Amino acid sequence: MGLRSTGKLLLGTSRKTRIVSGTALFLAVCAFGAAGVAPMAPDASDLPVKSITQELALPELKSQIAALEEHDQVYVREEKVRPGDTLATLLNRLGVDDNAAADFIKHDQTAHAILNLRAGKRVQAKTSDDGELKMLSATVGGGRDEIKNVVVERIGDGFKSSEMPAVLERRVEMRTGEIRSSLFAATDLVQIPDSVALQIVDMFSTDIDFASDLRRGDRFNVVYETFWQNGDFVRSGRVLASEFINAGKSYQAVWFDEPSSSGGGSYYSFDGKSLKKAFLKSPLEFSRISSGFAMRVHPISGNWKQHKGVDFAAPSGTPIRASGNGVIDFAGVQGGYGNVIVIKHWSNYSTAYAHMSRFAGGIRKGTKVNQGDVIGYVGSTGWSTGPHLHYEFRVNNQPRDPMSVDVPNAQPLAGLELLRFRSVASDMVHRFALLRADDKAIKLAAK
């Protein structure tokens, strides 16, 4: 009885469990099926839309006009100086109708610089609604002159002028060119400023005579600074690096600022060797050799004799530069040399410059001169048949050919300065590579 009852109870429990489990499974399936047909949340399109309307008060125009009339209105205008502009025409375009302001600009020493602005320069003016000048500003200077901002301001019933150094934007530009006739023709073609071209001449003047050594097809790359203000070119700066390929030989130079140098810096080759030599190859920037260091028939005596120097043909008045640092040992008239200067350099070197038309100011015996200083001017004094410079290079007072004599360079970089230089040189090597690639692409496109 007990067992039979227990068995019925277990069977009943198991059956109930199966019924409950089956029912739960059926409800779950129904719920899942229903979820696939209808969303659990209400459809957004069935929700009621609420709108809020708010009325905004319109501004009162009269009160705004009255508020504006309580304050003086200032109008700002900018114009570029045009060729042939006068102060009156410039002020008229700027909307300035102020005779007192024009009179002040004409007579004030600082403000007067505005009258000398070149075409293309910008001028900005602030005026009242009736043309009364409140402020006028312009950037003046350029080239070798300091760049300044000149400002004219109205103070009460009068005016005040002031000037301050201009804040300029520095850019680094890269150009490449090819010699077809002359260096300046090539630099003009690729829009390189003349001041940069002159620096290229100075950089390589100890290795290249730009009057006689250039060949058609010679190439150059140059990296240099330019300075700008408000998007306008102001001036060019220093050449940072240059490469010149003359008759197949490459000459390279990189500017390096030296903290230990009182001069601030100088040019070096890419391996850190100084390019500054003790003597220039030519005392004249542009000339041609009319007679070399060799045996020749003297143009006046007619005798066959050794020419102990080099003659550079150039127009009368052409500046003559000291080829190296030294002290004036003689300055005066000396026989067939005419007006001649002799410079004593370090060690046993000396140089002579003959047939000058005149000496530069302050040149006399004992005067110290630096390489590149102007010491006199080309002439035809003494035994001369035409204007030229007779230049002698002497070692132990014996003439040597200045075109071939070997002179030492300054000391190369070393230590920490050499490490710093290598970083600068690496950047310039990369820039030169870009210039060569660009030049190659241009040539391929032209074919």
C-alpha positions in Angstrom: 0.0 0.0 0.0 2.7 2.3 0.9 4.8 1.5 -2.1 1.9 1.7 -4.5 0.8 5.1 -3.1 4.4 6.3 -3.4 4.6 5.2 -6.9 1.5 7.0 -7.9 2.7 10.1 -6.2 6.0 10.0 -8.1 4.3 9.4 -11.4 1.9 12.2 -10.7 4.7 14.6 -9.9 6.6 13.7 -13.0 3.6 14.1 -15.1 2.8 17.5 -13.6 6.4 18.5 -14.2 6.2 17.5 -17.9 3.0 19.5 -18.3 4.4 22.6 -16.6 7.6 22.4 -18.7 5.7 21.9 -21.9 3.5 24.8 -21.1 6.4 27.1 -20.4 8.1 26.1 -23.6 4.9 26.8 -25.6 4.6 30.3 -24.0 8.2 31.1 -24.8 7.9 30.1 -28.4 4.7 32.2 -28.7 6.4 35.1 -27.1 9.4 34.8 -29.5 7.1 34.5 -32.5 5.2 37.5 -31.4 8.4 39.5 -30.9 9.4 38.9 -34.5 6.1 40.3 -35.7 5.5 43.3 -33.5 8.1 45.6 -31.6 8.1 45.6 -27.9 8.0 49.5 -27.9 5.3 51.6 -29.6 6.0 52.9 -33.1 7.4 56.5 -33.0 5.1 57.5 -35.9 2.1 56.6 -33.6 3.3 58.9 -30.8 1.5 62.3 -30.5 3.5 65.3 -31.7 3.7 68.3 -29.3 4.5 71.7 -30.7 5.6 74.8 -28.6 5.0 78.2 -30.0 6.6 81.3 -28.5 6.3 84.8 -29.7 9.6 86.9 -29.8 9.6 90.6 -29.7 11.1 92.3 -32.7 14.1 94.6 -32.0 13.2 98.3 -32.0 15.1 99.8 -34.9 14.9 103.4 -33.6 16.6 102.5 -30.4 19.4 100.7 -32.3 20.0 103.7 -34.6 20.1 106.0 -31.6 22.6 103.8 -29.9 24.9 103.8 -32.9 24.7 107.5 -33.3 25.9 107.9 -29.7 29.3 106.4 -30.8 31.7 107.6 -33.5 31.9 105.1 -36.4 35.4 104.1 -37.6 36.0 102.9 -41.2 39.1 100.9 -42.1 40.4 100.8 -45.6 43.6 99.5 -47.2 45.2 100.5 -50.5 48.4 99.7 -52.4 50.6 102.6 -53.6 50.3 103.0 -57.4 53.0 104.3 -59.8 52.7 108.1 -60.0 50.7 108.3 -56.7 50.9 111.6 -54.8 49.9 111.9 -51.1 46.6 113.5 -52.2 45.6 110.7 -54.6 46.6 108.0 -52.1 44.6 109.6 -49.2 41.6 110.1 -51.6 41.5 106.4 -52.3 41.8 105.6 -48.6 38.7 107.8 -48.0 40.7 110.4 -46.1 39.4 114.0 -46.4 41.6 115.8 -43.9 43.8 118.7 -44.8 45.4 118.9 -41.4 46.4 115.2 -41.6 47.9 115.7 -45.1 49.9 118.7 -43.8 51.2 116.8 -40.8 52.4 113.9 -43.0 54.2 116.3 -45.3 56.1 118.1 -42.5 56.7 115.5 -39.8 60.1 113.9 -40.1 58.8 110.4 -39.2 55.5 110.5 -41.1 57.2 111.9 -44.2 58.6 108.5 -44.9 55.1 107.5 -46.2 55.7 109.9 -49.1 58.6 107.8 -50.3 56.8 104.4 -50.4 57.4 102.4 -53.6 54.6 101.2 -55.8 53.0 98.0 -54.4 53.4 98.9 -50.8 50.3 98.7 -48.6 48.9 101.6 -46.6 46.0 101.3 -44.1 43.8 104.1 -42.8 41.1 104.4 -40.2 38.7 107.3 -40.7 35.4 108.7 -39.3 32.3 108.7 -41.5 33.1 112.2 -42.7 36.7 111.3 -43.8 38.6 112.6 -40.7 41.8 110.6 -40.2 42.0 108.6 -37.0 45.1 106.5 -37.9 47.4 105.8 -40.8 50.0 103.0 -40.9 52.5 101.7 -43.4 55.7 99.7 -43.6 58.7 101.6 -44.8 62.3 100.7 -45.5 63.7 97.7 -47.3 66.9 96.6 -49.0 69.7 97.4 -46.6 67.5 99.8 -44.6 65.8 98.7 -41.4 62.1 97.7 -42.0 59.8 99.8 -39.8 56.1 100.3 -39.2 55.2 104.0 -39.3 52.0 105.0 -37.6 50.2 108.4 -37.6 47.5 108.8 -35.0 45.0 111.6 -34.2 45.4 112.8 -30.6 42.8 115.3 -29.7 43.0 118.1 -32.3 46.6 117.2 -33.4 48.6 114.2 -34.6 51.4 112.0 -33.3 53.8 109.9 -35.4 55.7 106.8 -34.2 57.8 104.0 -35.6 58.7 100.6 -34.5 60.6 97.6 -36.0 58.3 95.6 -38.3 57.5 92.0 -37.4 58.4 90.0 -40.5 57.6 86.5 -41.6 60.7 84.5 -42.6 60.5 82.0 -45.4 63.1 79.6 -46.9 63.0 79.5 -50.7 64.8 77.1 -53.1 65.7 77.8 -56.8 67.7 76.1 -59.5 69.1 77.6 -62.7 71.3 77.0 -65.7 73.9 79.4 -67.2 73.2 80.4 -70.8 75.0 83.7 -71.0 75.7 85.1 -67.5 75.0 84.5 -63.9 72.6 87.4 -63.5 70.7 86.5 -66.7 70.2 83.0 -65.2 69.2 84.3 -61.8 66.7 86.8 -63.3 65.1 84.0 -65.3 64.3 82.0 -62.2 63.4 85.1 -60.2 66.3 85.1 -57.8 66.9 88.6 -56.3 70.2 90.3 -57.3 71.3 90.5 -53.7 71.2 86.6 -53.6 73.1 86.4 -56.8 75.8 88.7 -55.4 76.1 86.4 -52.3 76.6 83.4 -54.6 79.5 85.3 -56.3 81.0 86.1 -52.8 80.6 82.5 -51.6 82.6 80.9 -54.5 84.8 83.8 -55.5 87.9 82.1 -54.2 87.3 79.1 -56.5 85.4 80.6 -59.5 86.1 83.8 -61.5 82.5 84.6 -62.5 83.8 86.9 -65.3 86.0 84.3 -67.1 85.3 80.8 -65.7 81.6 80.4 -66.4 80.6 77.9 -69.1 77.3 77.5 -71.0 75.5 74.7 -69.2 76.9 75.3 -65.8 74.2 74.8 -63.1 73.4 76.1 -59.7 71.1 75.4 -56.8 70.5 77.9 -54.0 68.5 77.9 -50.7 68.0 81.4 -49.2 65.9 83.4 -46.8 63.1 85.9 -47.8 61.1 88.1 -45.4 57.5 89.1 -45.9 54.8 91.2 -44.2 51.1 90.7 -44.7 51.8 88.6 -47.7 54.0 91.1 -49.4 57.7 90.5 -50.2 59.9 92.9 -48.2 63.5 91.7 -48.8 65.7 88.8 -49.3 68.1 87.6 -46.6 71.1 85.3 -46.3 72.0 82.5 -48.7 71.7 79.4 -46.4 73.3 77.0 -48.9 74.4 76.9 -52.5 75.8 74.5 -55.0 77.5 75.5 -58.3 78.6 73.1 -61.0 81.3 74.8 -63.0 82.9 73.0 -66.0 81.7 69.7 -64.5 83.2 70.4 -61.0 80.8 70.8 -58.1 81.3 73.5 -55.4 79.0 73.5 -52.4 78.6 75.8 -49.4 76.4 75.8 -46.2 76.0 78.7 -43.9 76.6 77.7 -40.2 76.1 80.0 -37.2 79.0 79.5 -34.8 78.4 80.5 -31.2 82.1 80.6 -30.6 82.7 83.0 -33.5 82.6 86.7 -33.1 81.5 87.0 -36.7 78.4 84.9 -36.1 79.1 82.3 -38.7 80.5 81.5 -42.1 80.3 79.1 -45.0 81.6 75.5 -45.0 81.7 72.6 -47.4 79.4 69.7 -46.6 82.2 67.9 -44.7 82.7 70.8 -42.3 85.8 72.4 -44.0 85.8 76.2 -44.1 85.4 77.8 -47.5 87.0 81.0 -46.4 90.4 81.2 -48.0 93.1 83.6 -47.0 93.0 85.4 -50.4 90.3 86.1 -53.1 90.9 84.7 -56.5 90.2 88.1 -58.1 90.3 91.6 -56.4 87.5 92.7 -58.8 84.0 91.3 -58.7 83.5 91.3 -62.5 86.3 91.7 -64.9 88.3 89.7 -67.5 92.0 88.8 -67.5 93.7 90.8 -70.3 97.2 89.5 -69.5 98.3 86.6 -67.5 101.3 85.6 -65.4 103.7 84.7 -68.3 106.3 86.0 -70.7 105.1 88.7 -73.0 106.0 91.7 -75.1 105.6 94.8 -73.0 103.0 97.0 -74.6 105.1 100.2 -74.1 108.7 99.2 -74.2 108.3 96.4 -76.8 110.7 94.2 -74.9 110.1 90.5 -74.3 109.9 90.1 -70.5 108.2 88.3 -67.7 104.8 89.7 -66.7 105.0 89.4 -62.9 101.3 89.8 -62.2 97.8 89.4 -63.7 96.0 92.3 -65.5 92.3 92.5 -65.0 90.5 94.7 -67.7 87.7 96.8 -66.2 86.1 100.2 -66.7 87.7 103.2 -64.8 86.2 103.6 -61.4 85.5 99.9 -60.8 86.0 99.2 -57.1 89.2 97.2 -56.1 88.9 94.9 -53.1 91.7 93.8 -50.7 92.2 90.1 -51.5 93.0 89.3 -47.9 93.3 90.7 -44.3 96.4 92.8 -43.7 98.0 96.2 -43.2 98.7 98.8 -45.9 102.5 98.7 -46.4 102.6 101.3 -49.2 100.1 103.7 -50.8 101.3 106.2 -53.3 103.0 106.7 -56.7 105.7 104.2 -57.7 107.3 104.5 -61.2 105.5 102.5 -63.9 102.9 101.2 -61.4 101.4 104.6 -61.1 99.1 104.8 -58.1 99.8 101.6 -56.3 98.9 99.9 -53.0 100.9 97.1 -51.3 99.3 95.1 -48.5 101.4 93.1 -46.1 99.4 90.0 -45.0 100.1 87.3 -42.4 103.3 85.2 -42.5 105.3 86.0 -45.7 102.4 87.0 -48.1 101.9 90.4 -49.7 99.8 91.7 -52.6 100.1 94.7 -54.9 97.5 96.7 -56.8 98.7 99.1 -59.5 97.5 101.7 -62.1 94.7 102.9 -59.8 92.8 106.0 -60.6 92.5 106.9 -56.9 92.6 105.4 -53.5 89.6 104.8 -51.2 89.0 107.1 -48.3 91.2 106.5 -45.3 93.7 104.4 -47.1 97.3 105.1 -46.0 100.4 103.3 -44.7 99.6 101.4 -41.5 95.8 101.2 -42.2 94.3 97.7 -41.4 92.1 96.2 -44.0 89.9 93.1 -44.2 89.3 90.8 -47.1 86.8 92.4 -49.5 87.3 96.0 -48.3 87.4 98.5 -51.1 90.9 100.0 -51.2 90.8 101.9 -54.5 89.4 102.2 -58.0 90.5 101.0 -61.4 92.4 103.5 -63.6 95.2 103.9 -66.1 98.0 105.6 -64.2 101.7 104.9 -64.7 102.8 102.7 -67.7 99.4 101.7 -68.8 97.7 101.7 -72.2 94.2 101.6 -70.9 92.1 101.2 -67.7 92.9 97.9 -65.9 94.2 96.6 -62.6 97.7 95.1 -62.4 97.5 92.6 -59.5 100.6 90.9 -58.0 100.7 88.1 -55.4 104.0 87.8 -53.6 105.6 85.1 -51.3 108.7 86.3 -49.5 108.5 89.3 -51.8 108.8 87.1 -54.9 105.9 87.3 -57.5 103.8 84.2 -57.8 100.9 83.5 -60.2 97.7 84.5 -58.1 95.6 82.2 -60.3 97.4 79.0 -59.4 99.1 79.7 -56.0 97.9 77.4 -53.2 96.8 79.2 -50.1 95.4 77.6 -46.9 91.8 77.7 -45.7 90.6 78.5 -42.2 90.4 75.8 -39.6 87.7 73.1 -40.1 84.9 72.5 -37.6 85.4 69.9 -34.8 83.8 68.5 -31.7 80.3 69.6 -30.8 80.2 72.3 -33.5 80.9 69.7 -36.1 77.9 67.6 -34.8 75.7 70.6 -34.9 76.9 71.4 -38.4 76.1 67.9 -39.7 72.5 68.3 -38.7 72.3 71.6 -40.7 74.2 70.1 -43.7 71.9 67.1 -43.7 68.8 69.3 -44.2 70.5 71.2 -47.1 71.5 67.9 -48.8 67.9 66.9 -48.7 66.8 70.2 -50.2 69.4 69.9 -53.0 68.1 66.4 -53.8 64.6 67.9 -54.1 65.9 70.6 -56.5 67.7 68.1 -58.7 64.6 65.9 -58.9 62.4 68.9 -59.8 64.9 70.0 -62.4 65.0 66.5 -63.9 61.2 66.3 -64.0 61.1 69.7 -65.8 63.6 68.5 -68.4 61.7 65.3 -69.1 58.4 67.2 -69.5 60.0 69.5 -72.0 61.1 66.6 -74.3 
